[in-house]
Each structure stands twice: as structure tokens, then as C-alpha cells.
């Protein structure tokens, strides 16, 4: 059953990841080239920053749990470290969303920065650019950090999916700060 789920879900998830990369690059490019697009994105992010952060982090939480608890890919030490920086974001963003508190953004940004560092390292281990000796994986043979369970389009792995979400969270936070600064300057 799990093989069936993995064989049918992973191609969809990795295709959606690839599409998100294309859309992200397109939006950033459009923001650079067209001030009207930038203003619309700024306005949207200013208004909906916390729900956007919540949705992105919750997607990562659900995805990581689906891979480990439903499909059965054991989470290695590096995966757990990335989860330590992602899981609290969903909880904190949910609470902030309920309280309409945008003051949470700097705290979530700091978690994302630490998380993206680990996901970059883990991705480099998966792509065999580095050996993985800096952060030793203690999970042993049950869940080795260098074991690649998913590889699509030549670069999308599970840690790179985590990188993607951390990058989006960081980008949203940076856009939020730029939009705030621009709003203050305009006022």
C-alpha cells in the first residue's frame, strides 16, 4: 500500500515543487521589472503575511509527516533538525493569525534562516557535493542522512523541498519588511 502511495504521490509533490519554483522565479522577476506588480505583491504580503507564513509552514509539516509516517521514509538526524525549525513556525503562525499579530514575523524569519542552512547542507550531501562529515548522522543504517528517497528533475529531494519552503518563508518575510519600509516612506 505504501509503495502505491509513494509511487503516485511523490511525482505529484515533486511536480508541484517544480511548478512553485517556476512561479516563484516569475513573480520575483515581475516584481523587479514592473513596479505595479511589486506594489500589488507588497500590498498582498502586508495584509496577509501571517496566513501566508502559516500556510507555507503547515504545508511543510504535513508533507514531512506524510513522508515519514504514511509512506514510511525514516527521518534522519538532519531531517529532524529541519523539522525543529519548521514545526514551531506552523504553531506560532497559527496563534499569531488568531491574534492578528504580525509581530511574530521576525521570530519566524530567524527560525527559517537556521532551517535553510541545515537544508542547504543536507541537500549538498544528497547531491554528493559534500560528504556529510561536518554534521554526523547518528541515526545509523535505519535512517542515514545521505540516503536519497526522492530525486526528481535532477535536483528535487526531500531536503530540497524543505529548502524551498524555508526560502519562501524568508522571501515572504523580506518582502513584508520591504513593503513596510515602502509604506512608511510613502506615508
MARGU-317831 format. One record per residue (C-alpha): residue number from 1; x, y, z; residue in three letters. Coordinates in steps of 0.05 Angstrom, whole numbers, plus 5000, padded with zeros to 4 digits. Each point is the difference from the previous one (the first is absolute). Example, Ala and Ser with C-alpha at 12.3 -4.5 7.8 and 13.67 -1.06 7.14 Angstrom:
# MARGU-317831
<1 <5246 4910 5156> "ALA">
<2 <5027 5069 4987> "SER">
***
This chain:
# MARGU-317831
<1 <5000 5000 5000> "UNK">
<2 <5055 5049 5019> "UNK">
<3 <5038 4985 4936> "UNK">
<4 <4936 5018 4962> "UNK">
<5 <4993 5065 5038> "UNK">
<6 <5073 5017 4991> "UNK">
<7 <5000 4983 4926> "UNK">
<8 <4938 5044 4988> "UNK">
<9 <5009 5057 5048> "UNK">
<10 <5074 5016 4993> "UNK">
<11 <4995 5018 4925> "UNK">
<12 <4943 5047 5016> "UNK">
<13 <5036 5032 5059> "UNK">
<14 <5065 5009 4961> "UNK">
<15 <4963 5028 4939> "UNK">
<16 <4964 5050 5045> "UNK">
<17 <5068 5018 5031> "UNK">
<18 <5029 5011 4930> "UNK">
<19 <4939 5043 4981> "UNK">
<20 <5008 5041 5064> "UNK">
<21 <5073 5013 4981> "UNK">
<22 <4978 5026 4932> "UNK">
<23 <4944 5043 5029> "UNK">
<24 <5047 5027 5054> "UNK">
<25 <5053 5019 4949> "UNK">
<26 <4946 5032 4956> "UNK">
<27 <4971 5041 5057> "UNK">
<28 <5068 5024 5023> "UNK">
<29 <5018 5017 4927> "UNK">
<30 <4935 5037 4990> "UNK">
<31 <5010 5038 5066> "UNK">
<32 <5069 5022 4975> "UNK">
<33 <4975 5021 4931> "UNK">
<34 <4932 5030 5016> "UNK">
<35 <4987 5047 5058> "UNK">
<36 <4925 4987 4995> "UNK">
<37 <5010 4926 5012> "UNK">
<38 <5047 5017 5057> "UNK">
<39 <4948 5046 5032> "UNK">
<40 <4946 4946 4994> "UNK">
<41 <5045 4947 5031> "UNK">
<42 <5021 5049 5055> "UNK">
<43 <4927 5015 5016> "UNK">
<44 <4981 4927 5001> "UNK">
<45 <5058 4980 5045> "UNK">
<46 <4989 5059 5047> "UNK">
<47 <4928 4979 5010> "UNK">
<48 <5007 4925 5001> "UNK">
<49 <5070 4987 5026> "UNK">
<50 <4981 4956 5059> "UNK">
<51 <4950 4955 4962> "UNK">
<52 <5052 4993 4944> "UNK">
<53 <5054 4979 5049> "UNK">
<54 <4951 4953 5035> "UNK">
<55 <4979 4967 4935> "UNK">
<56 <5071 4990 4975> "UNK">
<57 <5025 4972 5066> "UNK">
<58 <4938 4955 5009> "UNK">
<59 <5011 4972 4930> "UNK">
<60 <5071 4981 5019> "UNK">
<61 <4978 4968 5065> "UNK">
<62 <4946 4959 4966> "UNK">
<63 <5048 4980 4944> "UNK">
<64 <5055 4979 5047> "UNK">
<65 <4953 4960 5043> "UNK">
<66 <4969 4967 4939> "UNK">
<67 <5068 4978 4975> "UNK">
<68 <5022 4972 5068> "UNK">
<69 <4935 4975 5030> "UNK">
<70 <4958 4979 4940> "UNK">
<71 <5050 4982 4946> "UNK">
<72 <5050 4974 5051> "UNK">
<73 <5064 5037 4983> "UNK">
<74 <5037 5005 5067> "UNK">
<75 <5021 5070 5019> "UNK">
<76 <5075 5007 5010> "UNK">
<77 <5034 5046 5049> "UNK">
<78 <5005 5057 4950> "UNK">
<79 <4927 4992 4983> "UNK">
<80 <4982 5006 5073> "UNK">
<81 <5043 5063 5007> "UNK">
<82 <4963 5031 4941> "UNK">
<83 <4934 4980 5032> "UNK">
<84 <5022 5034 5065> "UNK">
<85 <5003 5065 4961> "UNK">
<86 <4936 4989 4960> "UNK">
<87 <4949 4969 5047> "UNK">
<88 <4999 5057 5051> "UNK">
<89 <4988 5049 4943> "UNK">
<90 <4933 4968 4983> "UNK">
<91 <4978 5003 5073> "UNK">
<92 <5026 5071 5012> "UNK">
<93 <4970 5026 4935> "UNK">
<94 <4933 4968 5016> "UNK">
<95 <4999 5034 5068> "UNK">
<96 <5022 5066 4969> "UNK">
<97 <4946 4993 4947> "UNK">
<98 <4947 4990 5053> "UNK">
<99 <5025 5062 5038> "UNK">
<100 <5012 5040 4936> "UNK">
<101 <5071 5012 5024> "UNK">
<102 <5051 5015 4945> "UNK">
<103 <5054 5010 5053> "UNK">
<104 <5016 4926 4993> "UNK">
<105 <5034 5010 4932> "UNK">
<106 <5072 5012 5026> "UNK">
<107 <4997 4938 5044> "UNK">
<108 <4976 4956 4942> "UNK">
<109 <5053 5031 4955> "UNK">
<110 <5055 4980 5048> "UNK">
<111 <4975 4929 5002> "UNK">
<112 <4998 4998 4924> "UNK">
<113 <5072 5025 4994> "UNK">
<114 <5026 4944 5045> "UNK">
<115 <4956 4949 4965> "UNK">
<116 <5023 5020 4931> "UNK">
<117 <5073 4992 5020> "UNK">
<118 <4987 4929 5022> "UNK">
<119 <4959 4984 4937> "UNK">
<120 <5055 5028 4955> "UNK">
<121 <5051 4956 5035> "UNK">
<122 <4955 4939 4996> "UNK">
<123 <4985 5013 4926> "UNK">
<124 <5075 5005 4986> "UNK">
<125 <5009 4933 5034> "UNK">
<126 <4944 4970 4958> "UNK">
<127 <5029 5028 4935> "UNK">
<128 <5069 4972 5020> "UNK">
<129 <5033 5069 4999> "UNK">
<130 <5024 4989 5071> "UNK">
<131 <5011 4937 5042> "UNK">
<132 <4956 5017 5059> "UNK">
<133 <5058 4995 5050> "UNK">
<134 <4987 5069 5031> "UNK">
<135 <4934 4980 5034> "UNK">
<136 <5004 4925 5013> "UNK">
<137 <4935 4963 4994> "UNK">
<138 <4990 4955 5061> "UNK">
<139 <4937 4966 4974> "UNK">
<140 <5044 4945 4970> "UNK">
<141 <4976 4953 4946> "UNK">
<142 <4926 5008 5019> "UNK">
<143 <5000 5072 4975> "UNK">
<144 <5066 5022 4970> "UNK">
<145 <5003 5074 4984> "UNK">
<146 <5030 4986 4931> "UNK">
<147 <4945 4952 4979> "UNK">
<148 <4960 5031 4943> "UNK">
<149 <4927 4978 5001> "UNK">
<150 <4976 5050 4948> "UNK">
<151 <5038 5029 4941> "UNK">
<152 <4960 5034 4945> "UNK">
<153 <5020 5047 4944> "UNK">
<154 <5072 4988 5018> "UNK">
<155 <4998 5043 5063> "UNK">
<156 <4935 4995 5041> "UNK">
<157 <5012 4958 5062> "UNK">
<158 <4964 5001 5067> "UNK">
<159 <5051 5048 5032> "UNK">
<160 <4995 5044 4938> "UNK">
<161 <4924 5002 5009> "UNK">
<162 <5014 5025 5071> "UNK">
<163 <5050 5050 4971> "UNK">
<164 <4945 5024 4953> "UNK">
<165 <4951 5014 5057> "UNK">
<166 <5053 5034 5043> "UNK">
<167 <5019 5043 4940> "UNK">
<168 <4927 5019 4989> "UNK">
<169 <4992 5018 5074> "UNK">
<170 <5063 5042 4997> "UNK">
<171 <4978 5034 4935> "UNK">
<172 <4931 5015 5029> "UNK">
<173 <5032 5031 5062> "UNK">
<174 <5049 5042 4960> "UNK">
<175 <4944 5024 4954> "UNK">
<176 <4959 5016 5062> "UNK">
<177 <5056 5043 5028> "UNK">
<178 <5012 5034 4933> "UNK">
<179 <4926 5014 4993> "UNK">
<180 <4997 5029 5071> "UNK">
<181 <5059 5044 4985> "UNK">
<182 <4969 5023 4935> "UNK">
<183 <4934 5013 5034> "UNK">
<184 <5034 5043 5052> "UNK">
<185 <5038 5038 4947> "UNK">
<186 <4936 5013 4960> "UNK">
<187 <4960 5023 5061> "UNK">
***
